[in-house]
Amino acid sequence: MNSSELKAIQEPLKQKYKSEPGSAIITLKAKSRLGEGVTCKIETGKAMVEAGLHPATGGDGLSACSGDMLLEALAACAGVTLNAVATAIDFPIKDASIYVEGDLDFRGTLSVDREAPVGFKNIRLRFDLDTDADAERIEKLIKLTERYCVVLQTLSKGVEVAVMVSH
């Protein structure tokens, strides 16, 4: 896909969202159901994934870990956004790899130390680009990618999460 093809697809959507702002508010959904042992099945919309405990918390390593899935979601979103931005601004990119790492202290998750945090202490996102573009254009590409990556913005800014129970 080139820049003009992408713009042709996105322009009608942009116009609609400008004239009808409410139509731009879309609710994305995820669903899981308890599985065998200490697992749950995640309906991704494209496939069924079985999630389970990380080996550092007693898992067997055969099921997807939700922490890994969070990092994978960031890597996927950053990659798609990078590709879309590069296309939109005619950035000459031959190839790219996106690496995401996050540090967890499993003492918090396993309730070994009440002072240890539950969740990622920090996350690192790295882009390895194969391009002939100069440093200034690369900086612009990455800034735009950061700005428009939904998962990165959600993680870095935080979001209020409402927890509800029905029974």
Secondary structure, 3 states (H helix, E strand, C coil): CCHHHHHHHHHHHHHHHHHCHHHHCCCCCCEEEECCCCEEEEECCCCEEEEECCHHHCCCCCCEEHHHHHHHHHHHHHHHHHHHHHHHCCCCEEEEEEEEEEEECHHHHCCCCCCCCCCEEEEEEEEEEEECCCHHHHHHHHHHHHHHCHHHHHHHHCCCCCCCCCC
